[in-house]
Amino acid sequence: SRRNKRRSASAGRDTARTSRTAPSGGGQRPFNWREQDLLERERRLNRSAGFLRAARRDSQKRSAPSGIRSLSAAQTGGTIKVEEPITIKNLSAVSGVKVNDMIRFMVKAGHPLTGADTVIDAETATEIMLQYDIELDIIEQKTAEQQIVEQFEDRDMVDEQPRSPVVTILGHVDHGKTTLLDNIRNANVAEGEAGGITQATSAFRVPVKVGDAERTVTFIDTPGHEAFTEMRARGAQVTDVVVLVVAADDGVMPQTVESINHAKAAGVPIVVALNKVDKPEATDTNIQRILGQLAEHELNPVDWGGQTEVIRISALKGEGIQDLLEVLDYQAQLLELSADFGGAGEGTVIESQVEEGRGAVARVLIQQGLLEKGDFVAVGRAFGRVRDIVDDRGRRVKSAGPSTPVAISGINEVPDAGDRFYVVKSLKAAEAASQERKQDERERELATEKVTLDNIFQKLSESGRKELPLIVKADVQGSLETLRTTLSKIGSEEVVVVVKHAAVGGVNESDIALAEASGAIVVAFNVTAPAAARRAAEARKVDVRFYDVIYDLIDDVTRAAEGLLEPEVKLEVLGHAEVKEVFKISKVGAIAGCYVTDGTIERSAQIRVTRGDIVIEKNRKLDQLKRFKDDAKTVNAGQECGMRIDGYDDIKVGDVLECYRTKEVRRTLAGGVAK
C-alpha cells in the first residue's frame, strides 16, 4: 500500500508540472497559473519597467542642454540665476519650466505676450517663477561702456614699467608760464600768442638728463586752470605734478590763488617756479615776502622747513630750468609712477578739434597700454578706427605707449576734453558704447538737479560728508578777509564750512568751473557776474547767491550749515497708566485694564511698558483705547480704561504704561536747539 501511495504522489507532481508548462492547443484554454507565480511575475515586470524608465531619463539628461540638465528647480524649487534681457525661452531653459506653461500663466495674468522670444521684465519673471517656488537671482545687464570700463579696471599688467611724470603748468597771466614752456621745448612761440595767453591746449615730452641717465617729462599746456578743472570735473586725473609759476617781481596774485585751489582740489603735489628772478625788483626782501604769501596758502617752502619745492628761474634767460626738470624727475620717483606698456591702450582726451583733411582729431594722453594704428577706439560719445597717429613733434608713428601725448584721427565726431578713450576689440563694441553714452548724456541733462543752499543738505547727507563748500567773491580785500575769517569759524565738531576759493572781483567762469568740480555754492558780496558767467552757472547747475548786506550772507551760510546737523529727538511724556487686570481674548490678544494715574493717555501717541522701573518695551502704538465699551481718543487722570497695544501681548498686572510723543528739533551750531 505504501508503494501505491508513492506512485500516486509522483503522478500528482507530474500532473501539476504539466499544468504549469503545457501550452494551450486546438483552441482550448491554457492551464491555470498559481497565484503565487503570477505575483512573482508581476514584481519582475515592474522592476524591469522601472529600470527602463530610469535609463530613458538618464539618456534624456545626457542629451538635454546643460542649463536644463543642471537645474531641476521646476521640480524641487530653489534659486536660479538668469541674465537680462530675460525671455520666456531662456527662462524656460534655466528653470526647466515648460514654455507653454509660462505662456499660459502670463495670458491668465493679463501680461502682453507675442511668443517665446518675448522680453519680460524682472518683476514678471519673478512672478512666474514664484508659481513653482523658484527664487530668481537676476544678473543685471551691463551697458557696453560698463563692460569696457570694467575690463580695463581689472586689466592684467602685461608689461609694467616705470613711466614718465605728467606735469601741468599753472599760474597768473603774464607771470611767464608760456615763456617757460617755450624755453623747455625750445620753440619760440610765446610772442605770437595774443595777449600772452596760451590759445590752445598742447602736450609735449622733453628729455631730462639726471647724472648719466636720461628720462622724459611730459608737459600739458592748457589755456589756464579752467581747462585743468574741466578735465577733473569729468573725472579725468591726468596730472601727476603741478608747476605753479609765480613772478618774483609781482608775487601771489588772484589767478595764482585760483591755481593753488584748483591744484589742491585735484590732490596733486605742487612745485613752485619762482620766475623773473633776474629782474631788479626780485630782491631778497621781495622774495621772502612772496615765500610768506605762499606759506599763507599752505605752500611752506623747503627753505622754511616745509615740503614745497620753490625753484628760482628765469624763463626768458633759461636759468634754473634744468634744476626744475630735475626736481620734477625727483617728484616722479617719490610718486613711484608706473604703467602697463603692453595690452590694450587707454587714456584721456586733452583737447579735440576738426582739421581740414583729417576730420575729427582728438589729442590724447595715453595712460595705460599701447595705442596702435588700426585700433578700434571708444572715445566718450565718439568712436572709430585709428587712421593715423601723430606724436608731439608732428611725426606719424605706428604706436604709442604710456605718458605719451598723440593726436589721432579716424573718429566720427569731436569728443570732449576729459573724456576717456579705450581700445576695444571691434567697431561694433565701440559704436555700442558711443550710442549708450549719448543716451546717458541726454538722460542726465533732463535729470540734473541744481545744487543750491536749499538742497545741499540732502546731497551732502547722501555722500556722508559733513562740510559746506563755498566759493566767496567780494568787492574789496577788506570785505573778503572779513568774510573768509567769519565763514571759516562757522561750524562745530559735526559740521564745518570750507572756503574752497576766495577772491576780490566779480563771479567769473573760472569760479563756476571750480564750483561744479567741488560741489560748492558761490556766495558773492557787492559784486555781479557777467552774462557769460551767468550762462555757465545755469548750464552747469551751479547756485550763485548775491548779497549787499554782509550779515545776510553770514546768516544764510549759518542756517545752511545748521541744516547739516542731525536733529535732536525730544521726548514729551503725556501720562501714565497702571495695569490692574489683563484679559486674554482669542483672536484679539491681551487687553490691559488700566487706571490712569497722571496726565493723559492719547490714542494717537506712543506707548512704552515699564516693569519695576525698567523699560521693557518702547515705540509701540495703541491698537485700541476704550472707556467701558466706547472707543476713546483720550483718557484723563483718575479714569479707568482698556488698552490693546499693537503687536504686544506680554502685559502683566502691575506694569506701568507710559504715553509719550517724540519730536525732532532743529539744532543750532551753538549747541542748543532752534526756537
Secondary structure, 3 states (H helix, E strand, C coil): CHHHHHHHHHHHHHHHHHHHHCCCCCCCCCCCCCHHHHHHHHHHHHHHHHHHHHHHHHHHHHHCCHHHHHCCHHHHCEEEEEECCEEHHHHHHHHCCCHHHHHHHHHHHCCCCCCCCCEECHHHHHHHHHCCCEEEEEECCCCHHHHHHHHHHCCCCCCEEECCCEEEEEECCCCCHHHHHHHHHCCCCHHHCHHHCCCCCEEEEEEEEECCEEEEEEEEECCCHHHHHHHHHCCCCCCCEEEEEEECCCCCCHHHHHHHHHHHHHCCCEEEEEECCCCCCCCHHHHHHHHHHHHHCCCCEHHHCCCECEEECECCCCECHHHHHHHHHHHHHHHCCEEECCCECEEEEEEEEEECCCEEEEEEEEEECEEECCCEEEECCEEEEEEEEEECCCCEECEECCCEEEEEEEECCCCCCCCEEEEECCHHHHHHHHHHHHHHHHHHHHHCCCECCCCHHHHHHHHCCCEEEEEEEECCHHHHHHHHHHHHHCECCCCEEEEEEEEECCCCHHHHHHHHHHCCEEEEECCCCCHHHHHHHHHHCECEEEECCHHHHHHHHHHHHHCCCCCEEEEEEEEEEEEEEEEEECCCEEEEEEEEEEEEEECCCEEEEEECCEEEEEEEEEEEEEECCEECCEEECCCEEEEEECCCCCCCCCCEEEEEEEEEECECCCCCECC
